[in-house]
């Protein structure tokens, strides 16, 4: 850790700083100066004013601990009398560097009164500690950070701003104009980008709203006749041609020309080409759909399509004519097609019926479902 000085070779004013790495700290000073950091009277302002070549940086002392570094930095500031306005040190000790190194107990003087810590100075003046630290890091004097003195002149102003004239009044920037006319600055910028005049953006003149007209409600000329809207034209030709208005509108929405829309015949290029209807030929008989096949064979339509899908290598005759006949249940001389029908007749569930049959394969159905022997 080192203590260094920055000497202005033009006027002899000096700055004393402390850092862990001299090279990194030097780069930070130059970077801050390029980015516009530091108020008037700071070392960054001196670098911008006189140029980096006129500021001589030198290492003058070393330290082994943060406490020793702080003491030596304050000692060198007093020795060289580099505290503002005689030099470029705005604080009696470089607070920003020690804060980054977590050195909490920093003596600071505000209007001739010393405070043991930054927090105590902020609390005394009724300012948040984070706000107080931020102001010091931006190069404010302790009095400015505490609110005793006015902020720096360039506080709150952009380095480059665009002047604007509204209603004959010149403003330094758009933000000033927005505050003057009580308009949000973001709203003002957006309005100007959208092509509004400055007076319209500030609310002095009516907004340039354009009435939205739906494309279907615009004036149009069809076959030499002008209509107030396309809707009016469609209604007129609907009555004249005897075609439903929704049919004409549907043709127009598909991108047809008005000649095709108003023609009684649909042109060949706009004719809808549908797939030929699938038919099923089973046993020499033609069925128009899977529903007809299902009705003829007594099976659900979904089963018809499923059988065809699973047996693509077979013909329809092999699938439907050579299939195994459906299983039936004959109990007490009555025929039941499914186990569900058996269950409904005997007051059992379909799964219970199948379970009884599978567990009594050596018995007939009459023996299994005999109420007198099974007592149910």
HELIX and SHEET records of a PDB file:
HELIX    1   1 UNK A   22  UNK A   34  1                                  13    
HELIX    2   2 UNK A   43  UNK A   50  1                                   8    
HELIX    3   3 UNK A   52  UNK A   54  5                                   3    
HELIX    4   4 UNK A   66  UNK A   80  1                                  15    
HELIX    5   5 UNK A   95  UNK A  100  1                                   6    
HELIX    6   6 UNK A  118  UNK A  124  1                                   7    
HELIX    7   7 UNK A  129  UNK A  137  1                                   9    
HELIX    8   8 UNK A  142  UNK A  146  1                                   5    
HELIX    9   9 UNK A  174  UNK A  180  1                                   7    
HELIX   10  10 UNK A  185  UNK A  193  1                                   9    
HELIX   11  11 UNK A  198  UNK A  201  1                                   4    
HELIX   12  12 UNK A  215  UNK A  217  5                                   3    
HELIX   13  13 UNK A  230  UNK A  241  1                                  12    
HELIX   14  14 UNK A  245  UNK A  253  1                                   9    
HELIX   15  15 UNK A  258  UNK A  262  1                                   5    
HELIX   16  16 UNK A  268  UNK A  270  5                                   3    
HELIX   17  17 UNK A  290  UNK A  297  1                                   8    
HELIX   18  18 UNK A  301  UNK A  310  1                                  10    
HELIX   19  19 UNK A  316  UNK A  320  1                                   5    
HELIX   20  20 UNK A  339  UNK A  346  1                                   8    
HELIX   21  21 UNK A  350  UNK A  359  1                                  10    
HELIX   22  22 UNK A  365  UNK A  368  1                                   4    
HELIX   23  23 UNK A  371  UNK A  374  1                                   4    
SHEET    1   A 3 UNK A  14  UNK A  19  0                                        
SHEET    2   A 3 UNK A   2  UNK A   8 -1                                        
SHEET    3   A 3 UNK A  55  UNK A  62 -1                                        
SHEET    1   B 2 UNK A 108  UNK A 110  0                                        
SHEET    2   B 2 UNK A 113  UNK A 115 -1                                        
SHEET    1   C 2 UNK A 164  UNK A 166  0                                        
SHEET    2   C 2 UNK A 169  UNK A 171 -1                                        
SHEET    1   D 2 UNK A 220  UNK A 222  0                                        
SHEET    2   D 2 UNK A 225  UNK A 227 -1                                        
SHEET    1   E 2 UNK A 280  UNK A 282  0                                        
SHEET    2   E 2 UNK A 285  UNK A 287 -1                                        
SHEET    1   F 2 UNK A 329  UNK A 331  0                                        
SHEET    2   F 2 UNK A 334  UNK A 336 -1                                        
END                                                                             
